[in-house]
Amino acid sequence: DMGGHDTYMHKEISEQADAVDRVLRGRIDEKFSTVHLGGLNLDAREARGIRRVKILGCGTSYHAGMIGASLIEGLARIPADSEPASEFRYRNPVVDPDTLYIAVSQSGETYDVLAAVQELKRKGARVLGVVNVVGSAIAREADGGVYVHAGPEVCVVSTKCFTNTVVAFALLALHLGRIRDLSVADGKRIIEGLRKLPGQIQEILEGEEDIKKLAAEYADAKSMMFIGRVRGYPVALEASLKLKEISYIHAEAYPASELKHGPLALIEPAMPTVAIVPNDSLLEKNRAAMEEIKARSGKILAVAHQVQEKADHTIIVPKNEDELDPILMGIPLQLLAYHTALALGRDIDKPRNLAKSVTVE
Ligand code: M6R
């Protein structure tokens, strides 16, 4: 049932304020400025012993894991990174008893992720799941985890589950941080930021008409560049994947800092750039990157907290805490991909060559 929407993708994008509300519900502990995660199966002593976090997923879940890694590293000060599960399992990785492994999956059935979990468990590692589908294979195989509570996601491309997965990682990062050395004040600051998310998501969704007009401006591009720095880079990667999957427009995502090391050669009027430009300590660096693109007559659409003079267009998103900004910046770009694909007459819920879950190798 599409509930009055023309596609499942549109329905799922529109449900995100409620979905985020659901992943937060019953988990926040105001008294101790932390969160409770019932299924984690990891006590405080074990949490203090973790030396590294390795996150494994595919596609959108891999991108959500990248933001998850930066949340864990930032809030809990544990070195963390995200890797495609498929790559991980074929490179005979060192499996380390002091590393916490986290498998990320919407479906909980992706073969490469499940196989990585099984290999890790065989070698005695502790594996948590950040999974949407309750009781799925990966959820059952993991030692514990955090359910994402996005609700059923039908469209082949993931939207609301991406957002909720990142919020689930913020909860996990806050939990680990408050056991290690995140202060009460910082815990409170993140909790307040989390509580603001549903309202801010709704505000972004109300700007859909403007994003639709922008999509019409950019829909004739043969190719698009997406750039961001540090927290903005996974947002760029995910937005570029979304555009490719449903519009079939070729897209590249790069850290803005890498532009001058090669991809700048691609910039010309026919290759527009989407720039992720949060108001954080990297704002000036991002402005400099936009200037380099302008100097090559590249067209720029910025996603930012204030109008960007260097850009041809700016989509303004509400500001949250720096750590949580990537969650909000991804949402208008889901709508941009959606309206671009719609303008091009694509079959949005069933893009060519793709399946909802990849349960084979
Ligand atoms: O169910 P999973 O999260 O494990 O799926 C992983 C990928 O196959 C999935 O995210 C894929 O990239 C989607 N088509 C993204 O929109």
Boltz pocket constraint, residues with backbone or C-beta under 6 A from the ligand:
constraints:
  - pocket:
      binder: B
      contacts: [[A, 58], [A, 59], [A, 60], [A, 61], [A, 104], [A, 105], [A, 106], [A, 107], [A, 108], [A, 109], [A, 110], [A, 113], [A, 156], [A, 157], [A, 158], [A, 159], [A, 245], [A, 354], [A, 355], [A, 356], [A, 357], [A, 358]]
      max_distance: 6.0
